[in-house]
């Protein structure tokens, strides 16, 4: 991996490392279950082991890192129960965000959401999953900007981080992308038209559909891992 630059004159070192490592976990540069070796992280970010340990404790509190006995820190994995709970909360919060956007967004924020939807449609048309991920994040940010509720934003960003691998797997599915684009266009239409009820319903439905597919993917992955263990033990 490419070494990441930490600016010592900017924010506290610990928070810079927290932000960098969180970003790389969210981008799945570190896989779920992968060990996070302190020495390697020290070299990667150019900071002391003390700073790394403080950053890992912060990410543990966010649910992104687990400290495993006899193994040390590893990237957290999600159980089906945990994923289901996160998607249930996300569905409610995104529905609230859609409603609040419809009620509160300025003319400029409505125009911005439409523009982000155009970019997202272009990414879907190109079939580039990485561009889709980036464009979807920009769309979500525009929706949250217009909703104007910092509590919704901070909670959703945490859920986005916890479910980052599942989100990316979904965006590699061409079948899911066709449905998702249609759902997001409806969110855009309702939210920018000021139809709060329709925006709520569209946002909630979008997350519920994603949750169903994400849980199926998680079950398939879990079953594959179990099969690999059985084969390896035979």
HELIX and SHEET records of a PDB file:
HELIX    1   1 UNK A   13  UNK A   26  1                                  14    
HELIX    2   2 UNK A   38  UNK A   45  1                                   8    
HELIX    3   3 UNK A   49  UNK A   61  1                                  13    
HELIX    4   4 UNK A   80  UNK A  104  1                                  25    
HELIX    5   5 UNK A  107  UNK A  126  1                                  20    
HELIX    6   6 UNK A  129  UNK A  147  1                                  19    
HELIX    7   7 UNK A  150  UNK A  162  1                                  13    
HELIX    8   8 UNK A  164  UNK A  171  1                                   8    
HELIX    9   9 UNK A  174  UNK A  192  1                                  19    
HELIX   10  10 UNK A  196  UNK A  233  1                                  38    
SHEET    1   A 2 UNK A  65  UNK A  68  0                                        
SHEET    2   A 2 UNK A  72  UNK A  75 -1                                        
END                                                                             
